[in-house]
Amino acid sequence: MPIVTIQVTREGSVPDRQSVTAEEKAALIKGVSELLLNVLNKPLESTFVVIEEVDTENWGWGGLPALEYRRQLAAKIK
């Protein structure tokens, strides 16, 4: 029984959204389940998919909170 955890930032896929939509989550669940079926021959009914949304203030990289890292990166590009 595969259990797959997908972590996404709580931002949404376009600027005016604050989270991933139910439709996007359903597509992720379907896609991951079908991938495991096709690659590992795991039946759809035995695959569990968990989607965790992470607030942007709860993660980071480059030694900085994510939003600050992005601000600094954007300033370098300009």
Secondary structure, DSSP 4 states (H G I P E B T S, - for coil): --EEEEEEETT-SSTT-SS--HHHHHHHHHHHHHHHHHHH---GGG-EEEEEEE-GGG-EETTEEHHHHHHHHHHHH-
